[in-house]
């Protein structure tokens, strides 16, 4: 996956996670707010750490 696409996806995921965090906090649901924030951070880390799958067989 191209780096520019990874950056765009990462930014989008972090913005959505921040929005959900703020929304849940406004409803006084702290636990779900932290779960949303943690899940967003985990997804961004996973995009950058885990390799892509490929159709080629390993040698």
C-alpha positions as CSV (number, residue, x, y, z in Angstrom):
1,X,0.0,0.0,0.0
2,X,1.4,3.4,-0.9
3,X,2.6,5.6,2.0
4,X,0.3,8.4,1.0
5,X,-2.7,6.1,1.2
6,X,-1.6,4.8,4.6
7,X,-1.3,8.4,5.8
8,X,-4.7,9.3,4.6
9,X,-6.4,6.2,6.1
10,X,-4.5,6.8,9.4
11,X,-5.7,10.4,9.5
12,X,-9.3,9.4,8.7
13,X,-9.3,6.7,11.4
14,X,-7.8,9.0,14.0
15,X,-10.4,11.7,13.2
16,X,-13.3,9.3,13.4
17,X,-11.9,7.8,16.7
18,X,-11.5,11.3,18.1
19,X,-15.1,12.2,17.1
20,X,-16.5,9.1,18.7
21,X,-14.4,9.8,21.8
22,X,-15.8,13.3,22.1
23,X,-19.4,12.1,21.4
24,X,-19.3,9.4,24.0
25,X,-17.7,11.7,26.5
26,X,-20.5,14.2,26.0
27,X,-22.9,11.4,26.9
28,X,-20.9,10.7,30.1
29,X,-19.9,7.3,28.8
30,X,-16.2,7.3,29.7
31,X,-15.6,3.6,29.3
32,X,-16.9,3.5,25.7
33,X,-15.0,6.7,24.9
34,X,-11.7,5.2,26.0
35,X,-12.5,2.0,24.1
36,X,-13.1,4.0,20.9
37,X,-9.9,5.9,21.3
38,X,-7.9,2.8,22.0
39,X,-9.4,1.0,19.1
40,X,-8.6,3.9,16.8
41,X,-5.0,4.0,17.9
42,X,-4.7,0.2,17.6
43,X,-6.0,0.3,14.0
44,X,-3.5,2.9,13.0
45,X,-0.6,0.9,14.5
46,X,-1.9,-2.2,12.8
47,X,-1.9,-0.5,9.4
48,X,1.7,0.4,9.7
49,X,3.1,-2.7,11.5
50,X,1.4,-5.7,9.8
51,X,2.5,-6.5,6.2
52,X,0.2,-6.7,3.3
53,X,-0.9,-10.0,1.9
54,X,0.3,-10.9,-1.6
55,X,-0.7,-13.4,-4.2
56,X,2.9,-14.5,-4.7
57,X,4.0,-17.8,-3.1
58,X,7.0,-17.6,-0.8
59,X,10.2,-19.0,-2.2
